[in-house]
Every structure is written in C-alpha cells, then in structure tokens.
Amino acid sequence: MCELLGMSANVPTDICFSFAGLMNRGGRTGPHRDGWGIAFYEGKGCRTFHDPHPSCESEIARLVREYPIKSCVVVSHIRRANRGRVMLENTHPFTRELWGRVWTFAHNGQLKGIKRRPTGFYRPVGTTDSEHAFCWLLDRVRARWPEPPRGDAALTAFVAGLAAELNGLGVFNMLLTDGRTLWCHCATHLAWLTRRAPFGPATLIDEDMTVDFERETTPGDVVTVVATRPLTRDERWTVMAPGEFVAFRAGVHTA
Amino acid sequence: MCELLGMSANVPTDICFSFAGLMNRGGRTGPHRDGWGIAFYEGKGCRTFHDPHPSCESEIARLVREYPIKSCVVVSHIRRANRGRVMLENTHPFTRELWGRVWTFAHNGQLKGIKRRPTGFYRPVGTTDSEHAFCWLLDRVRARWPEPPRGDAALTAFVAGLAAELNGLGVFNMLLTDGRTLWCHCATHLAWLTRRAPFGPATLIDEDMTVDFERETTPGDVVTVVATRPLTRDERWTVMAPGEFVAFRAGVHTA
C-alpha cells in the first residue's frame, strides 16, 4: 500500500518534520520502494518533485527534507506499485490545470474497470488507474462547472460524490486539492491531526525525531496534517472510517 | 532578457554541463535574478523544478547541477521579470497536458495585447504574458487536432505559424516541446549546436569548466543544445536569425 501525506495550513508552513517520517517508509521502515512525489503550493503556484527511485535513497528527497519549502497546501505520495510500471509518468501526485488553478491528486488503492470510463479533456500520460481516475474526476468537475462555482460547499459535496463513486470500484484513499481546499477520502486508511495553540512536542513513530511545535509556530497558526497512518506517537490523531470524506481549508476542517 | 536552454537527444543525456553555464547567468555573470525553472522528460514522464529565487544561490539549482538526471528533452529558463510579479506561478517553464502528453513552454520577450486574446480550455495560473501565450497556442493546437495528427510535419508547420503570429505582437523567443519534438522560435537571440561523433572537448564561456564529450558519450549519440547565447567558446554554434524557426527530434534537426 502507498503512503499518502497532505497538509493544509493558514500560514506558509514547512513539512520537513512530517516528510522525514514519511520518507523512511520509502524503503527503510516500509515497503514503498517504487518512487515518490510531492507537490507544494505557494500562493497559486505549485512546485512538484517526483522521483521514481526509493525515497530513502533519493537525493531529491534529502533536499525536500532539509530545505524548508513553506507552503499552505502539500500533497505527497510514496508508491508501492501494483498497477502500472515503475516510471516517472506513473509517479504521483498528478497535476492538471482547471479554472486557472493547479489541481493535484494522489491516490492509493485499485479501481477495477476505471479504464473503461471515458476521459474527455484530460487524458492520462502514464498507465496507472490513479491518473485515469483523476482525469475522469476532473472532467466531471469541469462538465459540471465550466466556470468556477462561488463558495466551496457545492464543490466539496460534488467531489465527495465522485470519490464515493470511485470507491465503489475498489479502494480509493485519495488526497485532492485545487490549491485552496484539501479533499480527503478514506477507503481503508487515512488519519488527520490539526495542530493549533497551545502547541506541544511531537515525536515521530518512524524515526527518532522530536519537534517542539511551540518553538516553531506562532499562536495563530492552524496546521492540519493528513496521512495514511498517524506519523507521531504523542498526538491525538483522528483515524477516519472507511467511506469517510473530509475537507480542509487554511488548516480548518470545513466538511 | 531571460535565458533559455533546451536539449534534444537520441539517448538519455544529462545537461549538467550546459546547466552549469546557464546557472551562473542567474545572478552571477548575468542579471537574471528573478527565478528559474527546468523540465526534464524521461520517457513520457516529465519532471520539473521551479524556484523563484536566483539560480546561483538556489539549493535546487545546485541539486540539478550535481545530480545527473538523464533526459532526451529538456527545457529551462532563467527569468528576468519584466511583466508579472516574481512568484512561483510566474516562473517558467509552464506545462500543460494535451493528447496525454506533457507540453512544456518557455519564452522570453514581451507580447503586446496578448491578454486580449481569449483562452479557452487552458487558462493561465499566473499573470505573465508568456503563460497566456502558451495557453492560447495550446488551445489553437487542440482546436486544430482534437486527436493527435500522424507524423510531425503538419504539427511543426502549424506551431511555426502560431509562433510567427505571436512574434507579431512583440518579441517571441520560444522553446516548446510535447516531449518528442523540441520547437524553437527566434525573435532576437537563439543559437543551437548539435554534438555528434567525433566528439571533442568543450569549454564553458561563463565558468572555468571543460568537458571532453568523447569520454562522456558513445559514438551513436546525437545531442542538440539550444540556448539564448552560445554557452561554449570552442564549438561551432548556429546563431539563428530573427524570425527563424527550427525543430529537433531525437537530437536531429528536422525542420
């Protein structure tokens, strides 16, 4: 199974600490040796790093881990290939533009028959079920709203419906963002945690590393982290139920 | 003026040597302090690195320079902002998907009135003339061929026509690729060089660095480098004329 990691924050925040935990699962403490990728939003811009090599050996992973890119939305994925060969074009997260926004998608699970669903405007570059599902989903959103809707509630409800429909094809653990809202669907494993004042220390499960967030933050910060499994041993994670869907905006749970 | 750098090769080739020359122009030997970006194709996949910081100070530039990512097509850009603020979303190269291929675009120059031209399917994320021009160009290609044409000749002729039209709005030095063909339009400054057997040494103009390509290559390699200005002092670059358009595929000059 792949590992997902997402972040939504109300101030630009680096994800070095959480990424350090995730990265070890790429071949050292976990079996996810088939590449990894991460997307960072900075304003409307989005920077992605992809590497088809195991993250624990990756020069690029080391850079991301040590170089604090501050972002309000992050989506990351470490891959254990089950469908689609291990190649750059099959490495999550996937991105497309809609309404002048960069959309980013990462998924774990299998989706039986997804490739029989037609894609229209958006077409897969690689051969994964996941990218096909992303193209299908974005085509549906685009067909529903050729221009962006006002407010997020209807869009969130629509995305939740599409996620539930995809989940009917198999296993659909998903992180999706338009650079504003972070949408998360749990099929089997997904957990989240919101850090806000008063901040305290946190210790990674996968590495002997502790951060005292009180020293790293200001009192108004709200930072939500979403991951396949809890990343820290001393914080209260909300473990999502199968079929559950949540949305975050600026770190705050909105749906 | 911005610096463009492109590569087309018949075997996966690293661009470390040329990038070393270009990178120094990002703030050390050149005035291009407003960010840089690079896209590497590996098969159908495309990896991009973007940094709104000066390339000569950039951790990410150091990584790209030292970490030999082997690619058959590369497009890179170092920016001197003239329109559009210095932000990640305004940092070239820009990418979009069409026909299940990743298209990448980098430009230098200004295009008067480009923003009055409507965009349709593709919309700019940032505020540059360049990204607007890219969206307009891709919309035109998509409208002409909803499905990819057979062969490259008609597509190359069509892209050349669009480039000439854009050049009519101002200054349009461009590198564009669909991951297969590298299209280049010269408005003011663009030069190219094809390296093939027998290979010899090459010395960078911007840095005290020589590579002996005979030791770095095999006899069948064909590698074309395109840059705003020649990067080496001891090779025969073809300096393009204003209005000239060229295309390369697998390193070979095709049009």
Interface residues (C-beta under 8 A of the other chain):
Chain A: E42 G43 K44 G45 C46 R47 T48 F49 H50 D51 P52 E59 I60 L63 Y67 M87 L88 E89 N90 T91 R96 E97 W99 G100 R101 V102 F121 Y122 R123 P124 V125 G126
Chain B: E42 G43 K44 G45 C46 R47 T48 F49 H50 D51 P52 E59 I60 L63 Y67 M87 L88 E89 N90 T91 R96 E97 W99 G100 R101 V102 F121 Y122 R123 P124 V125 G126
